[in-house]
Amino acid sequence: MQITRSRILTSFLLLTVLGCSSQEAPEQKQVNLPDVEKPVAEAAPQEDLSLDLSKPEATFATFKTNVHEGKWKAGANCLTEDSQASLCGVMIFMSSLTAAFDPESKEGFEALMKKHGAGPDAESPFPGSAPPAAEGSPQNMMRMLGSAIKNKPAFLEDLMAWMSESGGNFDLGKVTDAKLEELKIEGDKATAFVVNNDKRNPIEFQRLNERWKIHLPDELFNMENATGDQAEMQFGEMQNFDDFDYQYVESDELPPMQAVTVEEYKNAWQVDVSVDSQPAAELITKMAAECGFELFNPEDFQDALSKPITLNLQDVSRLQAIEAACEQVGLYPRYRLKSLGFKEGPRPFPATFSGPFLLTISSLNEYPPYAAGDLKLQLIAAGIPSAAVSSLQEVTDQADSENKTNARWIINQLTGTGDLKLKIESSGYQIMMSEVSLKHAVIEDSIPLGNLVQSVQQIQSIDTQFYYSIPTEIITQTFDKLEKGETIETENFTLTLKQARINPNADANFTIEYTGLSNGQITILGLDAEGNPVESSGGGGFWSGDKGTTNAYFEKAPAKLQVQIVKEFQQFDETLSLSNIPLAEFKNMPEEIAKLSFPGEAPVSFKFLDLTEENGNMMMKYTITNHSNKDISNFSVNNDYLDADGKKLKDFPHSQSGERNLVPAGETRKFGTMAFFAPEETKSVAINPRDVNFADNTSWEFKK
């Protein structure tokens, strides 16, 4: 699986700070928060006095120049300590995702983390596999993670080198074009705007010891926004975004689980609507508020929203009422976490409802002449109790999942004209992390498309099934003593406190091992001495069948732990289908998918060129020759590092991606990558290809 790690850092440094763009298409998967320890690490850095940080303008120019030249250590030294910690936290967070889902990269990540004082623990699955997205403040979580790193600039430089070796594609865009405007200095603080390519982003500065440092505002480290639409790119092409897309909104911290009856659940989301010649704004505002949405810039649509509407609907969702009201006044709604926006005209693609859910198409991209594209579906559930929202936080597309309490979103069929299958099948599965508020959840799924030949003038049908459950009975168990080995045993299940790390007057984390339960049944709460909840800063774990472990992180040490267990639950099954979606580029597509052809045994060959040293790191250069009749969009190899006698010292995976015609048919391209984990004795590299993905979304795998 290819995980685009470099996109996150370049998104933060370039998109949110410099207003530029990077070039990789994101995959939104389950992300894991590593459990860190503090082994001997590189010492904290001395201040780099060679950098010109004499005034905000100079700091910005220094930062911009070093980022453009790939000098990440110097660039990081232009940031405040807090911003360095947050940025390191983001990179740990996203890189652990890669290690979790790509075991081949786990070794490298472990070595890197250990070098910088945040390595694996014997009792912890980190790195590469612990907790899914945290439930606490993303900003605090990022800063907490990054604080484990002593020399943060050195860590960032090493991490970027590792990413480059693993296939990070760093297209920094026109970094030098970024300009600083409206600079205002008040004492030891300054604010300004960074303007680049019609993008306008706020930036802050702080003066420390007469040197100005860039301070990245907390909202920039909201992972939901950083990995969402605002940074989404497809092979270097930025999507068409506007102010509605560029919002910084945090998910709500959901309250402890509460049992609800099926009747209570249905009564929560079903409404009757009867209005006669009432201004549309009145009904839309009311329905939106009951769903947890605020209207985004309603003044821009005042004429339409003031028009009268007449509706008579029974037992519908509030989303259905909103859609119907907007349709009558010539608008269509747009949905993001906690925000309801509008656009003029009819909805460009069809939408459908089932229960409290609305299924829409966020985007549809076509890539002529490659007969390929990608489709993003958006599924929204609104006006539902927080107990139901909790069950939607994590969604898998694994059809045969053993855990029936987990939400599953299955694409049963995706066909084009003539019943041609358009969905690119995958042997793996993904986990989608929803954006959630107390009253709604927003889930998105990006689907690569193939077979978009000339005869396919429309997507004929998209048939999906959504499975989820709500808790109807909950029981609790309490660990009054927070000591390793404490056990709670019942007739049906066993809970054991496997790990307890408590820092007095500081943070704490715990691991509970369970048998007789599934992962979706368990929630861990921290309670203080008075029984009040302690704020959580993350959680997650591993499971198989009816046993596993779950982790909990807290910003301050709790007095005891309460384990909530879903004893009974009610399953629901929603069918949501879309049909007759027009394709705009069918005339520019080929009449048929070309059959892959090439001379010899493989479509590509690689040639190692040399190893050189750049900025203290080993750089490997190589060429790839595309012998086939198709353009290559990305590829993966395994590099064997060899000594002077040709003996293998170590191996490390590497992948490369970029434009759809990264390596055009019949051509040779030269690439360079950091050989960060190559032993010092390495004299040459044997490149062993693993797989090649072509521009038409077909692929070739090499035999092992």
C-alpha positions as CSV (number, residue, x, y, z in Angstrom):
1,M,0.0,0.0,0.0
2,Q,1.3,3.4,-0.9
3,I,0.9,6.0,1.9
4,T,1.7,9.6,1.0
5,R,3.6,10.6,4.0
6,S,5.4,13.6,2.5
7,R,2.1,15.2,1.6
8,I,1.3,16.0,5.3
9,L,4.5,18.0,6.0
10,T,4.4,19.8,2.7
11,S,0.8,20.5,3.2
12,F,1.5,22.2,6.6
13,L,4.6,24.0,5.6
14,L,3.6,25.0,2.1
15,L,-0.2,25.0,1.9
16,T,-1.0,26.5,5.3
17,V,2.2,28.6,5.7
18,L,3.5,29.4,2.2
19,G,0.3,28.9,0.2
20,C,2.0,26.4,-2.2
21,S,1.1,22.9,-3.0
22,S,2.7,19.4,-3.0
23,Q,2.0,16.6,-5.3
24,E,0.6,13.5,-3.9
25,A,-2.9,12.0,-3.8
26,P,-4.0,11.3,-0.2
27,E,-5.4,8.0,1.2
28,Q,-7.4,8.4,4.3
29,K,-6.9,5.4,6.4
30,Q,-6.8,4.5,10.1
31,V,-4.1,6.5,11.8
32,N,-2.3,5.3,14.9
33,L,-0.9,7.3,17.8
34,P,2.4,5.8,19.0
35,D,3.1,5.0,22.6
36,V,6.5,6.6,23.2
37,E,9.3,6.0,25.7
38,K,12.4,8.1,26.2
39,P,15.6,6.2,25.5
40,V,18.9,8.0,25.1
41,A,18.5,10.5,22.4
42,E,20.4,13.1,20.5
43,A,20.9,16.2,22.7
44,A,18.7,19.2,22.4
45,P,20.1,21.5,19.7
46,Q,22.0,24.8,20.3
47,E,20.5,27.9,18.7
48,D,21.6,28.3,15.1
49,L,22.9,31.8,15.2
50,S,23.9,31.7,11.5
51,L,20.2,32.1,10.5
52,D,18.9,35.6,9.9
53,L,16.0,35.9,12.3
54,S,16.5,39.6,13.1
55,K,12.9,40.6,12.1
56,P,9.8,38.8,11.0
57,E,10.4,39.5,7.3
58,A,14.0,38.1,7.6
59,T,12.7,35.0,9.4
60,F,10.1,34.4,6.7
61,A,12.7,34.8,4.0
62,T,15.1,32.5,5.8
63,F,12.4,29.9,6.3
64,K,11.3,30.1,2.7
65,T,14.8,29.8,1.3
66,N,15.7,26.8,3.4
67,V,12.5,24.9,2.7
68,H,13.0,25.6,-1.0
69,E,16.5,24.2,-0.9
70,G,15.4,21.1,1.1
71,K,17.3,22.2,4.3
72,W,14.7,21.0,6.7
73,K,16.8,21.4,9.8
74,A,17.5,25.0,9.1
75,G,13.8,25.6,8.2
76,A,12.7,24.0,11.5
77,N,15.0,26.3,13.4
78,C,12.9,29.2,12.1
79,L,9.9,27.9,14.2
80,T,9.1,28.3,17.8
81,E,9.7,25.4,20.1
82,D,6.0,24.7,20.4
83,S,5.6,24.7,16.6
84,Q,8.5,22.4,16.2
85,A,6.9,20.0,18.8
86,S,3.6,20.2,17.0
87,L,5.2,19.6,13.6
88,C,7.2,16.6,14.9
89,G,4.0,15.3,16.4
90,V,2.2,15.5,13.1
91,M,5.0,13.6,11.4
92,I,5.1,10.9,14.0
93,F,1.4,10.6,13.8
94,M,1.3,10.2,10.0
95,S,4.5,8.2,9.7
96,S,3.2,5.7,12.2
97,L,0.2,5.2,9.9
98,T,2.7,4.1,7.2
99,A,4.4,1.7,9.5
100,A,1.0,0.3,10.7
101,F,-0.1,-0.5,7.2
102,D,3.2,-1.2,5.5
103,P,5.2,-3.6,7.5
104,E,8.2,-3.2,5.2
105,S,8.7,0.3,6.4
106,K,8.3,-0.5,10.1
107,E,12.0,-1.3,10.7
108,G,13.1,2.0,9.3
109,F,10.6,4.0,11.4
110,E,11.6,2.1,14.5
111,A,15.2,2.9,14.0
112,L,14.5,6.6,13.3
113,M,12.3,7.0,16.4
114,K,14.8,5.2,18.6
115,K,17.6,7.4,17.4
116,H,15.6,10.5,18.4
117,G,14.4,9.3,21.8
118,A,10.9,7.9,21.1
119,G,11.4,4.2,20.3
120,P,9.5,1.0,20.7
121,D,8.6,-0.4,24.1
122,A,8.6,-4.1,24.9
123,E,5.0,-4.0,26.1
124,S,3.7,-1.6,23.4
125,P,2.9,-2.3,19.8
126,F,4.4,1.0,18.8
127,P,5.6,2.0,16.4
128,G,3.5,1.2,13.5
129,S,0.4,0.1,15.2
130,A,-1.1,1.7,18.2
131,P,-4.1,3.8,18.7
132,P,-6.4,5.1,16.1
133,A,-7.1,8.8,15.9
134,A,-7.2,10.5,19.3
135,E,-10.4,11.7,20.9
136,G,-8.8,14.8,22.5
137,S,-7.6,18.1,21.2
138,P,-5.6,17.4,18.0
139,Q,-3.3,20.4,18.8
140,N,-2.4,19.1,22.3
141,M,-2.0,15.6,21.0
142,M,0.4,16.7,18.3
143,R,2.4,18.8,20.7
144,M,2.5,16.0,23.3
145,L,3.8,13.5,20.7
146,G,6.5,15.9,19.4
147,S,7.7,16.8,22.9
148,A,9.3,13.4,23.2
149,I,11.9,14.5,20.6
150,K,14.8,16.4,22.0
151,N,16.5,17.7,18.8
152,K,13.4,18.4,16.8
153,P,15.1,20.1,13.8
154,A,17.5,17.2,13.4
155,F,14.5,14.8,13.7
156,L,12.6,16.5,11.0
157,E,15.6,16.5,8.7
158,D,16.2,12.8,9.3
159,L,12.5,12.0,8.8
160,M,12.4,13.8,5.5
161,A,15.4,11.9,4.3
162,W,13.7,8.6,5.4
163,M,10.6,9.7,3.5
164,S,12.6,10.5,0.4
165,E,14.1,7.0,0.5
166,S,10.7,5.5,0.9
167,G,9.3,7.3,-2.0
168,G,8.3,10.8,-0.8
169,N,7.6,13.1,-3.8
170,F,8.7,16.6,-2.7
171,D,7.4,19.0,-5.3
172,L,7.5,22.3,-3.3
173,G,5.9,24.4,-6.0
174,K,6.8,28.0,-6.3
175,V,7.9,28.5,-2.7
176,T,9.9,31.6,-3.6
177,D,6.7,33.3,-4.8
178,A,5.2,33.4,-1.4
179,K,4.9,36.9,-0.1
180,L,4.4,38.4,3.4
181,E,1.6,41.1,3.6
182,E,-0.1,43.2,6.2
183,L,2.7,42.7,8.8
184,K,1.7,44.1,12.2
185,I,4.1,44.1,15.1
186,E,2.9,44.5,18.7
187,G,5.7,44.1,21.3
188,D,7.1,40.6,21.0
189,K,4.4,39.3,18.7
190,A,3.6,39.9,15.1
191,T,0.9,38.8,12.6
192,A,0.7,38.8,8.8
193,F,-0.7,37.1,5.8
194,V,1.1,34.8,3.4
195,V,0.0,35.3,-0.2
196,N,0.8,32.9,-3.0
197,N,-1.2,31.9,-6.1
198,D,-4.4,33.7,-4.8
199,K,-4.1,31.9,-1.5
200,R,-4.1,34.0,1.6
201,N,-3.2,32.3,4.9
202,P,-2.5,33.9,8.4
203,I,0.9,33.5,10.0
204,E,2.2,34.5,13.4
205,F,5.7,35.4,14.8
206,Q,7.1,35.5,18.3
207,R,10.2,37.3,19.5
208,L,12.4,35.2,21.8
209,N,15.8,36.5,22.9
210,E,15.7,39.2,20.2
211,R,15.2,36.6,17.5
212,W,11.9,36.3,15.6
213,K,10.4,32.8,15.2
214,I,7.4,31.6,13.2
215,H,4.6,30.3,15.4
216,L,2.2,28.0,13.6
217,P,-1.3,28.6,14.9
218,D,-2.9,25.7,16.7
219,E,-5.7,25.4,14.2
220,L,-3.2,24.4,11.5
221,F,-2.6,21.2,13.4
222,N,-6.2,20.0,13.2
223,M,-5.6,16.6,11.6
224,E,-9.1,16.4,10.2
225,N,-8.5,19.5,8.1
226,A,-4.9,18.7,7.3
227,T,-5.9,15.4,5.8
228,G,-9.1,16.5,4.2
229,D,-10.3,18.4,1.2
230,Q,-8.3,21.5,1.7
231,A,-5.1,19.6,0.9
232,E,-6.4,17.1,-1.5
233,M,-4.6,16.8,-4.8
234,Q,-4.6,14.3,-7.6
235,F,-1.3,13.8,-9.4
236,G,-0.3,17.5,-8.9
237,E,-3.6,19.0,-9.8
238,M,-5.2,21.1,-7.1
239,Q,-9.0,20.7,-6.8
240,N,-11.2,23.8,-7.1
241,F,-11.7,24.9,-3.5
242,D,-13.3,28.0,-2.1
243,D,-13.6,29.5,1.4
244,F,-16.1,26.8,2.4
245,D,-13.4,24.2,1.9
246,Y,-10.8,26.1,3.8
247,Q,-12.3,25.9,7.3
248,Y,-10.6,24.9,10.5
249,V,-13.1,22.9,12.5
250,E,-12.4,20.4,15.2
251,S,-14.3,17.2,15.9
252,D,-16.2,17.2,19.2
253,E,-15.1,15.1,22.1
254,L,-18.0,12.7,22.5
255,P,-19.4,12.0,25.9
256,P,-19.3,8.6,27.5
257,M,-21.5,6.1,25.7
258,Q,-25.1,5.9,26.7
259,A,-27.6,3.2,25.8
260,V,-30.6,4.2,23.7
261,T,-33.6,2.2,22.6
262,V,-34.4,1.7,19.0
263,E,-37.5,3.9,19.4
264,E,-35.5,6.7,21.0
265,Y,-33.0,6.5,18.1
266,K,-35.7,6.7,15.4
267,N,-37.5,9.5,17.2
268,A,-34.2,11.5,17.3
269,W,-33.7,11.7,13.6
270,Q,-37.2,11.5,12.1
271,V,-39.2,14.7,11.8
272,D,-42.4,15.9,10.2
273,V,-42.2,19.2,8.2
274,S,-45.2,21.3,7.3
275,V,-44.6,24.9,6.1
276,D,-46.7,27.1,3.8
277,S,-45.1,30.1,2.1
278,Q,-42.4,30.4,4.8
279,P,-39.0,31.9,4.0
280,A,-36.6,29.1,3.3
281,A,-34.0,30.4,5.7
282,E,-36.3,29.8,8.7
283,L,-36.7,26.1,8.1
284,I,-33.1,25.5,6.9
285,T,-31.6,27.3,9.9
286,K,-33.8,25.3,12.3
287,M,-33.1,22.0,10.7
288,A,-29.3,22.8,10.4
289,A,-29.1,23.7,14.1
290,E,-30.8,20.5,15.2
291,C,-28.2,18.6,13.1
292,G,-25.3,20.5,14.6
293,F,-24.6,22.6,11.6
294,E,-24.1,26.4,11.3
295,L,-24.9,28.2,8.0
296,F,-21.8,29.3,6.2
297,N,-22.0,32.8,4.8
298,P,-25.8,32.8,4.4
299,E,-25.7,36.5,3.6
300,D,-24.2,35.6,0.2
301,F,-27.4,33.7,-0.6
302,Q,-29.9,36.1,1.1
303,D,-32.1,36.6,-2.0
304,A,-32.6,32.8,-2.4
305,L,-33.0,32.0,1.3
306,S,-35.6,34.7,1.7
307,K,-37.9,33.1,-0.9
308,P,-41.0,31.4,0.4
309,I,-41.2,27.6,0.3
310,T,-44.1,25.1,0.9
311,L,-43.3,21.6,2.1
312,N,-45.3,18.8,3.6
313,L,-43.1,15.9,4.6
314,Q,-43.6,13.1,7.1
315,D,-41.1,10.8,8.9
316,V,-38.1,12.2,7.0
317,S,-34.6,13.1,8.1
318,R,-33.6,16.7,8.7
319,L,-31.1,16.4,5.8
320,Q,-34.0,15.5,3.5
321,A,-35.9,18.5,4.6
322,I,-32.8,20.8,4.1
323,E,-32.3,19.3,0.6
324,A,-36.0,19.8,-0.4
325,A,-36.1,23.4,0.9
326,C,-32.9,24.3,-1.0
327,E,-34.1,22.8,-4.2
328,Q,-37.2,25.0,-4.1
329,V,-35.2,28.2,-4.0
330,G,-32.5,27.2,-6.6
331,L,-29.7,26.2,-4.2
332,Y,-28.0,22.9,-3.3
333,P,-26.4,22.3,0.1
334,R,-22.8,21.5,0.9
335,Y,-21.7,19.7,4.0
336,R,-18.6,19.8,6.1
337,L,-18.1,19.1,9.8
338,K,-20.4,21.6,11.7
339,S,-20.9,23.7,8.6
340,L,-23.7,23.9,6.0
341,G,-22.9,25.9,2.9
342,F,-24.7,26.5,-0.4
343,K,-24.1,26.8,-4.1
344,E,-26.5,28.2,-6.7
345,G,-28.2,25.9,-9.2
346,P,-29.3,22.2,-9.1
347,R,-27.0,19.6,-7.4
348,P,-24.6,18.5,-10.2
349,F,-24.8,14.9,-9.2
350,P,-27.7,12.8,-7.7
351,A,-28.1,12.3,-4.0
352,T,-30.0,9.7,-2.0
353,F,-31.4,9.1,1.5
354,S,-31.8,6.2,3.8
355,G,-32.7,6.6,7.5
356,P,-30.7,9.5,8.9
357,F,-28.1,9.2,6.1
358,L,-27.5,11.3,2.9
359,L,-25.2,10.0,0.2
360,T,-23.7,12.5,-2.2
361,I,-20.8,12.7,-4.6
362,S,-18.1,15.2,-3.5
363,S,-16.1,15.0,-6.6
364,L,-15.7,13.1,-9.9
365,N,-12.4,13.5,-11.8
366,E,-11.7,12.0,-15.2
367,Y,-8.2,11.6,-16.7
368,P,-8.3,11.4,-20.5
369,P,-6.8,9.8,-22.4
370,Y,-6.1,7.2,-19.8
371,A,-9.7,5.8,-19.4
372,A,-9.3,6.4,-15.6
373,G,-10.6,8.6,-12.9
374,D,-11.5,8.9,-9.3
375,L,-14.7,9.3,-7.4
376,K,-15.2,10.7,-3.9
377,L,-18.4,9.7,-2.1
378,Q,-19.7,11.6,1.0
379,L,-22.0,10.0,3.5
380,I,-23.6,12.2,6.2
381,A,-25.6,11.1,9.2
382,A,-27.2,14.0,11.1
383,G,-29.7,14.7,13.9
384,I,-28.7,11.5,15.7
385,P,-27.8,10.8,19.3
386,S,-24.1,10.9,20.4
387,A,-24.3,7.2,21.1
388,A,-25.0,6.6,17.4
389,V,-22.3,9.1,16.4
390,S,-19.8,7.2,18.5
391,S,-20.5,4.0,16.5
392,L,-19.6,5.9,13.3
393,Q,-16.2,7.3,14.3
394,E,-14.4,4.4,12.6
395,V,-15.7,2.9,9.4
396,T,-14.2,-0.1,7.4
397,D,-14.9,-1.4,3.9
398,Q,-14.2,-4.9,5.1
399,A,-17.3,-6.9,4.0
400,D,-16.5,-10.0,6.1
401,S,-15.5,-8.3,9.3
402,E,-16.0,-10.5,12.3
403,N,-16.8,-7.4,14.5
404,K,-20.4,-6.7,13.9
405,T,-20.4,-3.7,16.2
406,N,-18.1,-1.8,13.8
407,A,-19.5,0.4,11.1
408,R,-19.0,-1.0,7.6
409,W,-19.5,0.8,4.2
410,I,-19.5,-1.7,1.4
411,I,-19.5,-0.7,-2.3
412,N,-21.4,-3.7,-3.8
413,Q,-21.5,-2.4,-7.4
414,L,-20.0,0.4,-9.4
415,T,-20.8,0.1,-13.1
416,G,-20.8,2.2,-16.2
417,T,-22.7,2.1,-19.5
418,G,-23.2,-1.5,-20.6
419,D,-22.7,-2.8,-17.0
420,L,-18.9,-2.4,-17.3
421,K,-17.2,-2.6,-14.0
422,L,-15.5,0.7,-13.1
423,K,-14.2,0.0,-9.5
424,I,-10.6,-1.0,-9.2
425,E,-10.6,-4.0,-7.0
426,S,-8.2,-4.3,-4.1
427,S,-7.1,-7.3,-2.0
428,G,-6.8,-5.1,1.1
429,Y,-9.2,-3.0,3.0
430,Q,-9.3,0.5,4.4
431,I,-10.4,2.2,7.6
432,M,-12.1,5.6,7.2
433,M,-11.9,8.0,10.1
434,S,-15.1,10.0,10.3
435,E,-15.3,13.7,11.2
436,V,-17.8,13.9,14.1
437,S,-19.8,16.4,16.1
438,L,-22.3,15.7,18.9
439,K,-25.1,15.4,16.4
440,H,-23.6,14.3,13.1
441,A,-20.9,12.4,11.3
442,V,-19.3,13.0,7.9
443,I,-17.6,10.0,6.2
444,E,-15.8,10.1,2.9
445,D,-14.5,7.4,0.6
446,S,-12.2,7.9,-2.4
447,I,-12.5,5.3,-5.1
448,P,-10.2,4.9,-8.1
449,L,-12.0,4.2,-11.4
450,G,-10.9,2.3,-14.5
451,N,-12.5,1.2,-17.7
452,L,-13.7,4.7,-18.5
453,V,-13.6,4.1,-22.3
454,Q,-15.5,6.1,-24.9
455,S,-18.6,3.9,-24.7
456,V,-19.0,4.6,-21.0
457,Q,-20.9,7.9,-21.1
458,Q,-22.2,7.7,-17.6
459,I,-21.7,5.9,-14.3
460,Q,-24.7,3.6,-14.5
461,S,-25.0,2.6,-10.8
462,I,-23.3,2.9,-7.5
463,D,-24.8,0.4,-5.0
464,T,-23.6,0.7,-1.4
465,Q,-24.6,-0.9,1.9
466,F,-23.9,0.7,5.3
467,Y,-23.9,-1.4,8.4
468,Y,-23.8,0.0,11.9
469,S,-25.1,-0.5,15.4
470,I,-26.3,1.4,18.4
471,P,-25.8,0.3,22.1
472,T,-29.0,-0.7,23.8
473,E,-27.5,-1.9,27.0
474,I,-24.2,-0.9,28.6
475,I,-22.4,-2.2,31.7
476,T,-19.4,-0.8,33.5
477,Q,-16.4,-2.2,35.3
478,T,-13.9,-0.1,37.3
479,F,-10.2,-0.5,38.1
480,D,-9.9,1.3,41.5
481,K,-6.2,0.3,41.7
482,L,-4.1,1.4,38.7
483,E,-1.4,-1.2,39.0
484,K,0.0,-3.5,36.3
485,G,-1.6,-6.9,36.5
486,E,-4.9,-5.8,38.1
487,T,-7.7,-8.1,36.7
488,I,-11.5,-8.0,36.5
489,E,-12.9,-11.4,35.8
490,T,-16.6,-12.2,35.0
491,E,-18.4,-15.2,33.7
492,N,-18.3,-13.8,30.1
493,F,-15.1,-11.7,29.9
494,T,-11.8,-10.8,31.5
495,L,-10.1,-7.5,31.7
496,T,-6.4,-7.1,32.7
497,L,-4.4,-3.9,33.2
498,K,-1.4,-4.9,31.1
499,Q,0.4,-1.5,31.3
500,A,0.1,1.5,33.6
501,R,2.4,4.5,33.1
502,I,1.6,7.4,35.4
503,N,3.6,10.6,35.5
504,P,2.7,12.5,38.7
505,N,1.0,15.8,37.9
506,A,1.4,15.0,34.3
507,D,0.1,12.6,31.6
508,A,-0.7,8.9,31.9
509,N,-1.4,6.0,29.5
510,F,-2.8,2.5,30.1
511,T,-3.2,-0.7,28.2
512,I,-6.0,-3.1,29.0
513,E,-6.0,-6.7,27.7
514,Y,-9.4,-8.3,27.2
515,T,-10.9,-11.7,26.3
516,G,-14.5,-12.6,25.6
517,L,-15.2,-9.2,24.0
518,S,-14.8,-7.5,20.6
519,N,-13.0,-4.2,20.1
520,G,-16.1,-2.2,19.3
521,Q,-17.7,-3.1,22.7
522,I,-15.1,-1.3,24.8
523,T,-14.5,2.3,25.9
524,I,-12.0,3.4,28.6
525,L,-12.8,6.4,30.7
526,G,-10.5,8.1,33.2
527,L,-12.0,9.4,36.4
528,D,-10.6,11.7,39.1
529,A,-11.0,11.2,42.8
530,E,-14.5,12.8,42.8
531,G,-15.6,10.6,39.9
532,N,-15.4,13.3,37.2
533,P,-14.1,12.4,33.8
534,V,-10.4,13.2,33.0
535,E,-9.8,14.5,29.5
536,S,-8.6,11.9,27.1
537,S,-5.8,12.6,24.6
538,G,-6.1,9.4,22.5
539,G,-6.7,5.7,22.4
540,G,-6.9,2.6,20.2
541,G,-5.5,-0.9,20.0
542,F,-5.5,-4.3,18.5
543,W,-7.9,-7.2,18.4
544,S,-8.6,-10.5,16.8
545,G,-11.9,-12.2,17.3
546,D,-12.9,-11.9,21.0
547,K,-9.6,-10.9,22.4
548,G,-7.2,-8.0,22.1
549,T,-5.7,-4.9,23.8
550,T,-6.9,-1.3,24.0
551,N,-4.9,1.8,24.9
552,A,-6.0,5.0,26.7
553,Y,-4.0,8.2,27.0
554,F,-4.8,11.1,29.4
555,E,-3.4,14.6,29.8
556,K,-3.4,14.2,33.5
557,A,-3.3,11.0,35.6
558,P,-6.8,9.7,36.6
559,A,-7.5,8.2,40.0
560,K,-9.3,5.2,38.5
561,L,-10.3,3.7,35.2
562,Q,-13.9,2.9,34.2
563,V,-14.4,0.4,31.3
564,Q,-17.7,0.8,29.5
565,I,-18.9,-2.4,27.7
566,V,-21.7,-2.6,25.2
567,K,-23.6,-5.7,26.3
568,E,-26.4,-5.5,23.8
569,F,-26.7,-3.6,20.6
570,Q,-29.1,-3.2,17.7
571,Q,-27.7,-3.5,14.1
572,F,-29.0,-1.4,11.2
573,D,-28.5,-1.9,7.5
574,E,-29.0,1.1,5.1
575,T,-29.0,0.7,1.3
576,L,-27.9,3.7,-0.6
577,S,-27.6,3.8,-4.4
578,L,-26.9,6.4,-7.0
579,S,-27.5,6.1,-10.8
580,N,-27.1,7.8,-14.1
581,I,-24.1,10.1,-13.3
582,P,-22.9,11.7,-16.5
583,L,-19.2,11.6,-17.5
584,A,-18.0,14.8,-19.2
585,E,-14.8,13.4,-20.8
586,F,-16.0,10.2,-22.5
587,K,-15.4,11.6,-26.0
588,N,-11.7,12.1,-25.1
589,M,-11.2,8.6,-23.8
590,P,-9.8,5.7,-25.8
591,E,-12.2,3.2,-27.5
592,E,-10.8,0.4,-25.4
593,I,-8.2,-0.3,-22.7
594,A,-5.0,-1.1,-24.4
595,K,-3.6,-4.5,-23.6
596,L,-0.3,-4.3,-21.8
597,S,2.5,-5.2,-24.1
598,F,6.3,-5.2,-23.7
599,P,9.3,-7.1,-25.0
600,G,11.0,-9.5,-22.6
601,E,9.7,-10.6,-19.2
602,A,8.9,-7.4,-17.5
603,P,7.4,-4.0,-18.4
604,V,10.2,-2.0,-16.6
605,S,13.9,-2.3,-15.8
606,F,16.0,-0.4,-13.3
607,K,19.6,0.6,-13.4
608,F,21.6,1.7,-10.3
609,L,23.8,4.7,-11.2
610,D,25.7,5.9,-8.1
611,L,25.8,6.8,-4.4
612,T,26.8,10.3,-3.4
613,E,26.7,12.3,-0.2
614,E,24.5,15.4,0.1
615,N,24.0,17.4,3.3
616,G,25.5,14.5,5.3
617,N,23.1,11.9,3.8
618,M,23.7,9.2,1.2
619,M,21.9,9.9,-2.0
620,M,21.1,7.0,-4.4
621,K,20.5,7.7,-8.1
622,Y,19.0,5.3,-10.6
623,T,17.0,5.1,-13.8
624,I,13.8,3.3,-14.7
625,T,13.1,2.4,-18.3
626,N,9.5,1.8,-19.3
627,H,9.5,-0.9,-21.9
628,S,5.7,-1.1,-22.1
629,N,3.1,0.7,-24.2
630,K,1.5,2.4,-21.1
631,D,2.6,5.5,-19.1
632,I,3.6,4.7,-15.5
633,S,2.1,6.7,-12.6
634,N,4.0,5.1,-9.7
635,F,6.1,2.1,-8.8
636,S,7.6,0.2,-5.8
637,V,10.9,-1.6,-5.4
638,N,13.0,-3.2,-2.7
639,N,16.6,-1.9,-2.5
640,D,19.3,-4.3,-1.5
641,Y,22.3,-2.4,-0.1
642,L,25.5,-4.2,-1.1
643,D,29.1,-4.0,0.1
644,A,32.2,-3.8,-2.1
645,D,32.1,-7.6,-2.6
646,G,28.4,-7.5,-3.6
647,K,27.3,-9.0,-0.3
648,K,23.8,-7.9,0.9
649,L,24.0,-5.7,4.0
650,K,20.4,-4.7,4.4
651,D,17.3,-4.0,2.3
652,F,14.7,-1.3,2.3
653,P,11.5,-0.6,0.4
654,H,11.2,2.4,-1.9
655,S,8.3,3.8,-3.9
656,Q,8.0,6.7,-6.3
657,S,4.9,8.6,-7.4
658,G,4.0,11.8,-9.2
659,E,2.2,12.8,-12.3
660,R,0.2,10.2,-14.2
661,N,2.9,10.1,-16.8
662,L,5.7,9.8,-14.3
663,V,7.5,7.5,-16.7
664,P,6.0,7.8,-20.2
665,A,5.7,4.7,-22.4
666,G,9.0,3.7,-24.0
667,E,11.1,6.3,-22.1
668,T,13.7,6.3,-19.4
669,R,13.6,8.6,-16.4
670,K,16.3,9.4,-13.8
671,F,15.4,9.6,-10.1
672,G,17.3,10.2,-6.9
673,T,16.4,9.2,-3.3
674,M,18.0,9.4,0.1
675,A,19.5,6.1,1.1
676,F,19.0,7.1,4.8
677,F,19.2,3.6,6.2
678,A,22.0,2.3,4.0
679,P,24.9,1.0,6.1
680,E,28.2,3.0,5.8
681,E,29.8,0.1,4.0
682,T,27.3,0.3,1.2
683,K,29.0,0.6,-2.2
684,S,26.1,-0.3,-4.6
685,V,22.4,-1.1,-4.7
686,A,20.5,-3.9,-6.3
687,I,17.0,-2.7,-7.2
688,N,14.3,-5.4,-7.1
689,P,11.0,-4.3,-8.6
690,R,7.8,-5.1,-6.7
691,D,4.9,-3.5,-8.6
692,V,4.1,-0.9,-11.3
693,N,0.9,1.1,-11.5
694,F,-0.1,2.5,-14.9
695,A,-1.9,5.7,-15.7
696,D,-5.1,3.8,-16.6
697,N,-5.2,2.4,-13.1
698,T,-4.1,-1.1,-14.2
699,S,-1.1,-2.6,-12.5
700,W,1.6,-5.2,-12.8
701,E,3.1,-7.2,-9.9
702,F,6.4,-8.9,-10.1
703,K,6.7,-12.5,-9.0
704,K,8.4,-13.0,-5.7
